[in-house]
Amino acid sequence: MKVSIDTCILLDFLLDQNPKSIAKLKNHLDARDDLIICALVYGELWPFFEKNNKDINLFLSEMKIKVEQFNLHDFAYAGKKWNDYCKRRSFLCPTCGKPIRVRCSYCRAGVNVRQHILSDFLIGAFSKLHCDGIITRDYGYYRTYFPELKQL
């Protein structure tokens, strides 16, 4: 099985801070699944390694995690999903994916702020188009915008 890994899972592992995330990653390691990150996740991980004076490539090699590049189709698919997100312009619960209404406490006007950035959609598009599924903590978000992406 080809498994995409979201940045949050690897940071949980590196910081030893979320037992569920760590267990998911270890299960896929034990199953000898093909563990993949897209180049964007590599970039998001880089600051952790630079700050701690560690070698990101050595870590990925020891974990048997491969880095794969994007292609134009990935960007087009992510752009479509990003456009869908921008049209909604509402907060979504990261766990269940349901909308959350936020209002100004002074004037009661609705507040529409982005919870995600384009890179989240690139990771989702990459995972959908190149892998059998993704391990992440943000299942509500992926379920909402990438319902066909298997969550492992």
N, C-alpha and C positions, 0 to 999 in steps of 0.2 A: 504494500500500500504506500502511496506517495502522500506524505503528510506535510502540509504547510504549517509553519509555526509563527504565531503572532508575536510581536515584540514583547508584549506584557508577560507572556509565558517565560521567555528567556530571562527577562529581568527578575521575575519571581524566583527562578532557579538560581540566578547569580546572587541575589540578595537574600536567599533562603527565607522568603517572607510569605509564601502562600502554599501550604501543603497540598491543596487540591491541584493547583497548577503543576507543581513539582511531580505529583503522582501521575498526572496525565502524560507529562513528558517522559517520565521513566517507563511507563507502560509501553509507549511507542518505541523507546530505545530497546526494551527487552524483547519486543516483538520483531525487532530488526527491520522496522519500516524504513522507507526512504524518507529521511527528514530534510525538509527544504525550507529555506528562507529566500524571499525575493531580495534584490539588491537594496531596496528601500529599508527593509528591516535591518540589514547590515549597517546602513547609515544611521538608523535610530539607535542601534546598540553601540556605535563607535564611541560616543562620549563617556559611557560607563568604563570602557577599557582604557581610554586615554586618561581619565581621571584617576584610575586605580593602577596605572602603569602596567597594564596587562596586555597580552597579545590576543587580539580578537581572532586572528586566523588559527592560532594554536588551539584556542578554545573550541572553535567550530570543527576543526580537524579531529580533536579528541572526542567530541560528541558525535562525530560522523554526520554533521549537518552541512549540506551543500548549499551554495549560493547560486541562484539562477537570475538571469537578466529578464527585463521586460521586452515585449515587442510592441509594435504599433497597435495591434488588435487589443492588447491589454489596456493601453491608454484610452482607446476609443470606448471600450466597455466600461471602464472606470468613469470616464467622462459622462456617459449616459446615466449611470447610477448617481453620480454627483449632481447632475441636473435634476434628477428625481428628488434627491434630498433637498436641494435648494428650493424647490417648489413647495415642499412641505413646511419648511421653516418652523419647526417646533422641537421642543425638547423631547427626547425619548428615553425611557428607562433603559439603562444598559443591560438589565437582567431579563425583563420580559418584553421589551420593545414597544410598550404602550406609550401613547403621548402623555406628556405632563404639561398642564397649562400653567404658565407663569405670568403673573400680573404685577405691575408696579404697585407698591404699597401706598403710594401717594395719590396717583391719578387713576389707578386701576386699568391702565392701558396694557394690552398684551405685549409681552417681551419675547422676541424671537431672536435667539442667539444660536450660533452654530456650536454644536457639541463636537463635531468631527471636522477634520480637514481632508483635503484631497488625498493625502497619503493613505488615510484609512480606506478609501475607496480603491486605491491602487492595490493595496494588500488584498482586499476582498476580491477584486477582479483577477489578480494573479492566482490566488488560491482556487477560485472557481474554474479558471481556464487551464490550469496546469497541474492541479493536485486532486486527490480523491476527497480531501476534506481539510479542515483547519482545526487547530487547537488554539483556544483563546479564552479570555475571561469575558469578552464582549459579545456574548451570544445573542442578546436582544438586538443589538445593532446589526449583526450579520443576518439574523433571521428576518429582519425587516427589509433590508436592502439587497440581500443575496439569499433569498429563500431556498434557492436550489443548491446552495453550498452546504455540503454535509459538515455538520459540526461533530467533531470527534471527542 
